[in-house]
């Protein structure tokens, strides 16, 4: 079992475990974001061997996509010896559904400078288990193991992991695996009942100052709604070693 199965050089079949939360007949976009991170890394490794690391991932969600076969493509927008900007796209039926722009940088030795003032969250073992399927339907949500400490609606810290690989029978980096869980943040501490208010995100941007390690990905998340139909889900991303970056999702808030 996996979220995707490769069916061609650049084509992947979404499995039932990708079923969405807003509409179970459409893909939850989270695994698709991880898939695009994966194809960016595959393209990098095919072109060069000097270990550029992905430090920013910015996805634009251009539309919905059915649980079906999708195509992918990658191109280098800004080549360089130490810094690259790469674009990847995923589409279905001749229409782009997601566009990723990723900055890749040459790593250096700065272990003696490693520090952050971002606060840590409690480790996974110190948070109670929480079943997200009590709020959300869909195949993807059913696969997620969540531990959560909610302060109030729209404010929580939580950890997420999944037993399923991103792509069947294919090695996937810890980064791509983590990226396949990032989009879950918008639904883990809802400010409004999704049966009464829709608040899907139109994008997701993650900035990482350390690569993720381990199977758990942690989030310290705040959801904000404005008065004009806009919202924002803001998160500090963690692995078990502490904060590793930040993330933002722009929301369209639509009372039903």
N, C-alpha and C positions, 0 to 999 in steps of 0.2 A: 504494500500500500504506500502511496505517495500522493503529493498534490498534483504533480505533472508527470507525464510519460513522454519521452522524446519519440517522435514519429518521423523525423527528418532532420536534415542538417541544421535547420533553423525553425523547425515546427515542433510544437508540444501539444499534447492532448491533456486538457484539464480533467481531473477525475471528480467523482462525486464529493470528495473531501474539500473541494474548493467552493461549494455552494454558499451563496451570499447570505448576509443577515438582513438587508433591506428587501431583497427578492431572492428566494432560494433557487430560482431558475437562472439567475445570473451569478457570475463569479464574485466572491468576496475578493476585493482587490489586493488584500494583503499578500497572498502567495504570488500574485503576478508581479508585485514590486520586488519580491525576492528573486523571482525568475529573471527579471531584467538586470538586477545586480549580478546574478550568476553569469549571464551572457556577456556582460561587460568584462568580468574577470577572465572568462574564457578567451575573449578576443584579445585582451591584454597579454595573456600568457602565450597566445599563438604568435604575437608580433614581437615580443621582447621578453628578456629574462632577467631584468635588473630590479624586479621587486617593487615597482610602484604600488603604493597603497591607496585605496579609495578613502577619501576623507570627507567628501560631501556628496550626498545623493539627493537630487531634487526631482521628484516625479510630478508631472501634471497628468491628471486623470481626465481624459478627453471624452469619455463616455462609458456606458455599460458594455459588458461583454458576456456572451452566453457561456455556459459550461460546455466547451467544445474545443476543437483544435484551434490554436492560435499561432501566428507567425511572428518571428522576431527579426530585428536587423540592428546592426551596430555600425557606427562610423566615428572617426576621430575628427572632432571639430577644431581642436587646437593641439597639434602635435608639439612635442618638446622633449628634451633630454631628461629634465627633472620634473616637469609638470605637464599634464595633459588634461584636456577637456574632451570627454567622450559622450556621445549621444546614443541611446538605445531606444527602440520602439517596439511595441507589441500591438498586433492588430488582429482583426477577424473580418472575413468577408470583404477585404479590400479597404477597410476603414481602420485607422489608428485608434487604439483605445487608451494607451498609456505611453507617455514619453518621459524618458529619464535622461537627465544631464548629470554626469558624474565628474568631479575633479579627482584626479589621481596625482599623487606627489611622491617623490623619492624619499624614502625614510632616512633618518639620521639617528645618531646616538645622543639622546638627551635624557637618559635615565637619571642623571644627577640633578636635573631640573624638574622632574616629574612632580606636579602638585596641582590641586584644584581647590577652590573654596566652595564648590557646589556641595550641598549637604548630602550625606549618604542616607539611604533608606534602610529599614530593617531587612535582614537577610530572609530568603524564602522560608526557611524553617521556623521563623518567628512570626509568620503571617498565617492567618487561617485560610483554609481552602475555600474557594468560592466557585460556584457553578454558573458560568456566563449564559448557559442555555436557559436559565430562569428568566432572562431578559431578551435574549436574541435567538432566533432560529438559524438553521443553515448548517451545512456539512463542515465548513471551516471552524465555526464556533464549537462544534461538538468535539473537535480534535484538540482543542486548547486546554491545557491544565493551568489553572490560575490560582494564585494565592494573593489575597487582597486585604488591605487595611484602608477602609473608606472613612474619611473625615466627615464628609457631607456630600450630597449629590453634586457632582461636578468637581470633586476634589478627593484624590486617593493616591496611594502608592500601591503598586502591585508587581508581581512577577508572573511571567508567562513562559511556558515551554510546550513543545509538541513532540510526540513520539514518531511523527511521520517525517520522512525525508522530503526535501523540496522536489527533487527529480528522481524518479525510480532508477536505481542501479547506477547512479552517477555521483562521483565525489563533488561535494558542495562545500565551500568555505564557511567558516563560522560567521563571517560577515553576511554572506548571501542568506544563510539560514536565519540569522537575526533579522535581516531586512524583510524576510517573509513573514515576520510577526509584528513589525512596526505599526502597521495600520490598525491593529486591534485596539490601540490606545484610545481611539475616539469613542469606543463603546464600553469601556471598562468602568466608567463612573459617570453615568448619564445625568445630565442636569434636568432633562425633561423626559417623560415617558415616550419612548419611540413609537408607541401606538397612537399618540396624539400629536407628536411633533417629529418631523423628519429633519435630520441634521447631517447629511452625508458630507464628506470632505471632497474638495475639488483638487487638492494637491497634498503633498507631504514632502517636507525638506528636513533632512537629518544632517547635522554636522558632527563629526566624530574626531576627537583628539586622541583616542586610543582604540585599537581594534577590539571587538568583543571576544570574550573567551568564555567557554562553558555553555551548557545547554539552557540555562535560565537567562532571560532578558528582563530587566527591571525598569519600571517607569515611575516617575514622580510627576503626576499629571494634574493639570487644572483645565477645566472646560469653562469658557466664557461665551455668553450670548450678548449681542448688542441689541439696540432698539430698532434697527433697520434691516433685519433679516440676515445679518452676518454673525459668524461665530468663529472661535479660535480654540483649538485644543493644543496646549503647550505642555511639553514633557522634558524632563531630564532623563536621559537613558543611562541605565546601569548594567554592568555585569556583576558577578559576585565579588569582584575586587573593588567596586565603587563606581562613581560616575564616569562615563566615557564619552558623553556628548549631549546634544540637545536636539529637539525635534519640534516641528510645528505643523499643524494641519488647519487649513482654512475651510470653514464650514459655510454651507448655505442652509439657513434655518427656515423651515417651512412648516407652520402649523397646518395640521391636516383638516 
